[in-house]
Amino acid sequence: AFDAGDYEDFLRYIVYFVNINTQMMVYCNSAENVFES
């Protein structure tokens, strides 16, 4: 079971993970564009 503190940490971890994934996707896409041009 979660208490409020655990749930906040869990949400913070998800947000952090999503941000990392988004940055990696943007980085990979921009790198592909550089190589293609």
C-alpha positions as CSV (number, residue, x, y, z in Angstrom):
1,A,0.0,0.0,0.0
2,F,1.1,3.5,-0.7
3,D,1.1,6.4,1.8
4,A,1.2,9.9,0.4
5,G,5.0,10.3,0.5
6,D,5.5,7.0,-1.4
7,Y,3.0,8.1,-4.0
8,E,4.7,11.5,-4.5
9,D,8.1,9.8,-5.0
10,F,6.5,7.4,-7.5
11,L,5.0,10.2,-9.5
12,R,8.2,12.1,-9.4
13,Y,10.1,9.1,-10.7
14,I,7.6,8.6,-13.6
15,V,7.9,12.3,-14.5
16,Y,11.7,12.1,-14.4
17,F,11.8,8.9,-16.5
18,V,9.4,10.4,-19.1
19,N,11.5,13.5,-19.3
20,I,14.7,11.5,-19.9
21,N,12.9,9.5,-22.6
22,T,11.6,12.6,-24.3
23,Q,15.1,14.2,-24.3
24,M,16.6,11.0,-25.8
25,M,14.0,10.9,-28.5
26,V,14.6,14.6,-29.4
27,Y,18.3,14.0,-29.4
28,C,18.1,10.9,-31.6
29,N,15.8,12.7,-34.0
30,S,18.0,15.7,-34.3
31,A,21.0,13.5,-34.8
32,E,19.3,11.6,-37.6
33,N,18.4,14.9,-39.2
34,V,22.0,16.1,-39.1
35,F,23.3,12.8,-40.7
36,E,20.6,12.8,-43.4
37,S,21.2,16.4,-44.5
